[in-house]
Amino acid sequence: MKCITLFVLVPFFAFNLVTAQVTYETLESTRLGESRQLKIQLPRGYTTNEDKAYPVFIVLDGDYLFEAVAGNVDYYSYWEDMPEAIVVGVNQLDQRYDDCLYSEQNSLPIDTGAAFFEFIGMELVPYIENKFRTVNFRVAIGHGETANFINYYLLKPEPLFQAYVVVSPELAPNMLDYVPERLAKLGSKTFYYLANTNNDSKSIRDMTQALDTGIKNIDNDNVLYRFDSFEQPTHYSVPAHAIPRALESIFFVFQPISKKEYQETILKLDDSPVSYLRDKYQTIFDLFSIDKRILVNDFKAIAAAIEKNENFKDYEELGKMARKHYPKTLLGNYYLARFYEETGEPKKAMRTYQSAYILDEIAGLSKDLMLEKADAIKIDFGY
């Protein structure tokens, strides 16, 4: 199994480093009193799309965890299952223990741990946001001791990150109380992903299970939580399994409408599916500060639901939305023509179909199809 995994991953990351922009930098830190090595991956189109800004991933244990995160971020964003993002890895080789030092009395960072805490929040994050184009959505990722450490940013009055990926954490004792208490009081949307493996040490398994229980007892709609317990991975390989699950969980709303979402949610709506579509993209903007153009796939899913449930009046609003997002195509005209056709205005439908000759084809909708539908109305009604 190990040989197969290496065979797959090595070419993948080699390919990723060719297509994405990875740089290595040294950041001088007054808090640490030394320099720290960084790995930074920029999205594929960062240099050519100068008006676009991006979420930021801060990856602790960057000396080994960076590539796993960067590769998955590049892959998922390529398929539009998540937004493109800037990934920053912090090298902690031979410094991990000092960086994560906490007090035995209250489980909070002390000495070198406190210095590293300030380095991330007061130096690294401002440095990245001043140098690159970013939006106000940050993800922290840690493993083992660093998975415990990223929780300290959640405890701040204004949490530094909006999403936390906590993989097989070596939790400080008081963290079992701190995290649930803080999550229960959060007033803004926060993603919290927790994972372990059956091959973790007993202490890690017991504490993550206890933390999972504590978080599940929280009644706060602002907390979007998921826990995965894996059976096969080792403590050191579990990040390769957990990171894709975490990305899918955090960016679920960003993903195109799936077959499951269509069948189990959209078809069963009491409200208009068009309102569902609008709310989906408003949520994307509210959560990730990204004004995403509605995908053609999502327009087609909503149109299919309108046809399935025969709620043809919804086509009017869908057509107006499609015209706004794809003004040079016949997508919006097709939906509006369907609205007129099914609501007793055949002449308007015919003329709207006929307007296709000046617009671009899209999503399987051709000019020939539009003109054929116009001719059919003309014959049926004798226009």
C-alpha positions in Angstrom: 0.0 0.0 0.0 2.8 2.4 0.9 4.6 1.8 -2.4 1.4 2.5 -4.4 0.8 5.8 -2.5 4.3 7.0 -3.2 3.9 6.1 -6.9 0.8 8.2 -7.2 1.7 11.2 -5.1 5.2 11.9 -6.4 4.1 12.6 -10.0 1.1 14.6 -8.8 3.1 17.0 -6.8 5.8 17.3 -9.4 3.1 18.2 -11.9 1.6 20.7 -9.4 4.9 22.5 -8.9 5.2 23.0 -12.6 1.7 24.4 -13.1 1.3 26.4 -9.9 3.7 29.2 -8.7 5.7 28.0 -5.7 8.3 30.3 -4.1 10.5 29.9 -1.1 11.0 32.9 1.1 12.7 33.9 4.3 10.8 36.1 6.8 12.7 38.0 9.4 10.9 37.9 12.7 11.3 40.3 15.6 9.0 38.1 17.7 11.1 35.0 17.2 14.4 36.8 17.1 15.3 34.8 14.0 14.3 34.2 10.4 11.7 31.6 9.4 11.5 29.7 6.1 8.3 29.9 4.1 6.9 28.0 1.1 4.2 30.0 -0.8 2.0 28.7 -3.6 0.1 31.2 -5.7 -2.9 30.2 -7.8 -2.2 29.4 -11.4 -3.7 32.6 -12.8 -2.4 34.9 -10.1 -0.1 37.0 -12.3 -2.5 37.3 -15.2 -5.7 38.0 -13.3 -4.7 41.2 -11.5 -8.2 42.1 -10.3 -8.8 38.8 -8.4 -8.1 38.3 -4.7 -7.8 35.0 -2.9 -8.4 33.1 0.4 -5.2 32.2 2.4 -4.2 28.9 3.9 -1.6 29.0 6.7 -0.1 25.6 7.0 2.0 24.7 10.1 4.5 21.9 9.8 5.1 23.3 6.4 8.3 21.3 6.0 6.2 18.2 5.3 2.5 19.3 5.3 2.7 22.1 2.7 2.9 19.9 -0.4 -0.2 17.8 0.7 -2.2 21.0 1.2 -0.9 22.8 -1.9 -1.5 19.9 -4.2 -5.1 19.4 -3.0 -5.9 23.1 -3.1 -4.6 23.3 -6.7 -6.5 20.2 -7.7 -9.9 21.1 -6.1 -9.7 24.7 -7.4 -8.9 23.5 -10.9 -12.2 21.7 -10.9 -14.0 24.7 -9.3 -14.9 22.7 -6.2 -13.3 25.4 -4.1 -11.9 28.9 -4.8 -8.3 29.4 -5.9 -6.3 30.2 -2.9 -2.8 31.2 -1.6 -1.1 28.5 0.4 1.6 29.4 2.9 3.7 26.8 4.6 5.7 27.6 7.7 8.9 25.5 8.2 9.1 24.2 11.7 11.8 21.5 11.3 13.7 21.1 14.6 11.6 23.9 16.1 8.2 22.3 16.5 8.5 21.6 20.2 9.6 25.2 21.0 7.0 26.7 18.7 4.2 24.8 20.4 5.2 25.2 24.0 2.3 25.8 26.4 1.9 26.2 30.1 1.1 23.1 32.2 -1.1 25.4 34.4 -3.5 26.8 31.9 -2.6 25.1 28.6 -1.9 28.5 26.9 1.3 29.4 25.0 4.3 30.5 27.0 7.9 31.6 26.2 8.8 30.4 22.7 5.2 29.2 22.1 3.9 32.7 22.9 6.5 34.2 20.5 5.5 31.8 17.7 1.8 32.7 18.4 2.6 36.4 17.9 4.8 35.6 14.9 1.9 34.0 13.0 -0.8 36.6 13.9 1.3 39.8 14.0 4.0 39.2 11.4 3.2 36.4 9.0 -0.5 37.0 8.2 0.1 40.8 7.8 3.1 40.1 5.6 1.1 37.8 3.3 -1.9 40.2 3.1 0.3 43.2 2.4 2.3 41.4 -0.3 -0.5 39.5 -2.1 -4.1 40.1 -3.1 -6.2 38.4 -0.4 -9.8 38.2 0.7 -11.0 38.0 4.4 -11.1 34.2 4.6 -8.2 32.4 6.2 -7.7 28.6 6.9 -5.3 27.2 9.5 -4.1 23.7 9.1 -2.1 21.7 11.7 -1.1 18.1 12.6 -0.3 16.7 16.0 1.1 19.4 18.2 0.5 22.1 15.6 -3.2 20.9 15.3 -3.5 21.8 19.0 -1.7 25.1 18.4 -4.0 26.5 15.8 -6.9 26.4 18.3 -5.3 29.3 20.2 -6.3 31.6 17.4 -9.9 30.5 17.8 -9.7 31.6 21.4 -9.0 35.2 20.5 -11.9 37.8 20.9 -11.7 38.1 17.1 -10.5 34.7 15.8 -7.7 35.1 13.3 -9.0 32.3 11.0 -12.4 31.4 9.7 -11.7 27.7 9.2 -9.6 25.3 11.3 -8.3 21.9 10.0 -7.3 20.0 13.1 -5.7 16.6 12.2 -4.9 14.1 15.0 -4.2 16.8 17.5 -1.9 16.4 20.6 -4.4 18.4 22.6 -3.4 20.4 25.6 -5.6 19.3 28.6 -7.7 22.4 28.9 -8.4 22.5 25.2 -11.2 20.1 25.8 -13.0 22.9 27.6 -11.7 25.9 25.8 -12.7 24.9 22.2 -16.3 23.9 22.8 -16.9 27.0 25.1 -15.5 29.3 22.4 -17.3 27.7 19.5 -20.6 28.0 21.5 -20.2 31.8 21.6 -19.1 32.6 18.1 -21.2 35.2 16.3 -19.8 34.6 12.8 -19.6 31.6 10.6 -16.6 29.4 11.4 -15.6 26.0 10.0 -14.1 23.4 12.3 -12.8 20.2 10.9 -11.5 17.5 13.2 -9.9 14.1 12.3 -8.1 11.2 13.8 -7.1 7.6 12.9 -7.5 4.3 14.7 -3.7 4.1 14.5 -3.1 7.3 16.6 -1.9 6.9 20.1 -4.6 6.1 22.7 -4.2 9.6 24.2 -4.9 11.3 20.8 -7.9 9.0 20.1 -9.4 9.5 23.6 -9.0 13.3 23.5 -10.2 13.8 19.9 -13.3 11.7 20.8 -13.9 13.8 23.9 -13.5 17.0 21.9 -15.9 15.6 19.2 -18.5 14.9 21.9 -18.1 18.4 23.3 -18.5 20.1 20.0 -21.5 18.1 19.0 -23.3 19.3 22.1 -23.0 22.9 20.9 -26.1 24.6 19.7 -24.7 27.3 17.4 -25.7 27.7 13.8 -22.5 29.7 13.1 -20.4 26.6 13.7 -20.0 24.3 10.6 -18.4 21.2 12.0 -17.3 17.8 10.7 -15.4 14.9 12.4 -13.8 12.0 10.5 -12.2 9.0 12.2 -10.1 7.0 9.7 -9.3 3.3 10.1 -6.3 2.5 7.9 -3.9 5.5 7.9 -1.0 5.9 10.3 -0.7 9.0 12.4 1.8 10.3 9.8 -0.3 9.5 6.7 -3.7 10.6 8.0 -3.3 14.2 6.7 -3.3 12.9 3.1 -6.8 11.4 3.9 -8.1 14.3 6.0 -7.2 17.3 3.9 -9.4 16.4 0.9 -12.3 15.7 3.3 -11.7 19.0 5.0 -11.7 21.0 1.8 -14.9 19.3 0.6 -16.5 20.1 3.9 -15.4 23.8 4.2 -16.2 24.6 0.5 -19.3 22.5 0.0 -21.5 25.5 -0.8 -18.9 26.7 -3.4 -19.1 23.4 -5.4 -21.4 23.0 -8.4 -24.9 21.6 -7.6 -24.5 17.9 -7.4 -26.9 15.1 -8.4 -27.5 14.4 -4.7 -28.1 18.1 -3.9 -30.5 18.3 -6.9 -32.5 15.2 -5.9 -32.5 15.5 -2.1 -32.8 19.2 -1.7 -33.8 21.2 -4.8 -36.6 19.0 -6.0 -38.1 19.0 -2.6 -38.1 22.8 -2.0 -41.2 24.5 -0.9 -39.8 27.8 -2.1 -38.6 28.7 -5.6 -35.4 26.9 -6.8 -34.3 30.2 -8.2 -34.3 31.7 -4.7 -32.2 28.7 -3.6 -29.7 29.5 -6.4 -29.5 33.1 -5.5 -29.0 32.3 -1.8 -26.3 29.8 -2.6 -24.2 32.4 -4.4 -24.9 35.0 -1.7 -23.6 32.6 0.9 -20.5 32.1 -1.2 -20.0 35.9 -1.1 -20.8 36.2 2.6 -18.4 33.4 3.6 -15.5 33.7 1.3 -15.8 37.4 0.1 -15.9 36.1 -3.5 -18.4 37.4 -6.1 -18.6 34.2 -8.1 -20.4 34.0 -11.4 -23.2 31.5 -11.4 -22.0 28.3 -13.1 -23.8 27.2 -16.2 -24.1 23.8 -14.6 -26.1 25.4 -11.8 -28.4 27.2 -14.2 -29.1 23.9 -15.9 -29.9 22.2 -12.6 -32.4 24.8 -11.6 -34.0 24.7 -15.1 -34.3 20.9 -14.8 -36.1 21.3 -11.4 -38.5 23.9 -13.0 -39.4 21.5 -15.7 -39.6 18.5 -13.4 -42.0 20.3 -11.0 -43.7 22.3 -13.7 -43.2 25.6 -11.9 -42.8 27.5 -15.2 -43.3 30.9 -13.7 -39.9 30.6 -12.1 -38.3 30.7 -15.6 -38.9 34.5 -15.7 -36.5 35.2 -12.8 -34.1 32.5 -13.9 -33.9 34.1 -17.4 -33.2 37.5 -16.0 -30.4 36.1 -13.9 -28.9 34.2 -16.9 -29.0 37.4 -19.0 -27.1 39.2 -16.2 -24.4 36.5 -15.9 -24.1 35.4 -19.5 -25.4 38.5 -21.5 -23.9 37.6 -24.8 -25.3 34.1 -24.9 -28.8 32.8 -25.6 -29.2 31.1 -22.1 -31.3 33.9 -20.6 -33.4 34.2 -23.8 -34.1 30.5 -23.8 -35.4 30.6 -20.2 -37.5 33.7 -20.8 -39.0 32.1 -24.0 -39.9 29.0 -22.0 -41.6 31.3 -19.4 -43.7 33.0 -22.1 -44.4 29.7 -23.9 -45.8 28.1 -20.7 -47.7 31.1 -19.3 -49.9 31.9 -22.3 -47.8 34.4 -24.3 -46.8 32.4 -27.4 -46.1 35.5 -29.6 -43.5 36.8 -27.1 -42.1 33.3 -26.8 -41.7 33.1 -30.6 -39.9 36.5 -30.8 -37.6 35.6 -27.9 -36.6 32.4 -29.6 -36.0 34.2 -32.8 -33.6 36.6 -31.2 -31.1 33.7 -30.9 -29.3 34.5 -34.2 -27.5 37.5 -32.6 -26.4 35.6 -29.5 -23.7 33.0 -28.7 -24.6 29.3 -28.2 -24.0 27.8 -24.8 -24.6 24.7 -22.6 -26.0 22.6 -25.5 -28.5 25.3 -26.6 -28.0 26.0 -30.3 -29.4 28.7 -32.6 -31.0 26.0 -34.7 -32.9 24.7 -31.6 -34.1 28.2 -30.8 -35.3 28.8 -34.3 -37.0 25.4 -34.5 -39.0 26.2 -31.4 -39.9 29.6 -32.9 -41.1 27.9 -36.1 -43.1 25.4 -34.1 -45.0 28.2 -32.3 -45.5 30.0 -35.6 -47.1 26.9 -37.1 -49.2 26.0 -34.0 -50.7 29.5 -33.7 -50.7 30.6 -37.3 -48.5 33.6 -36.9 
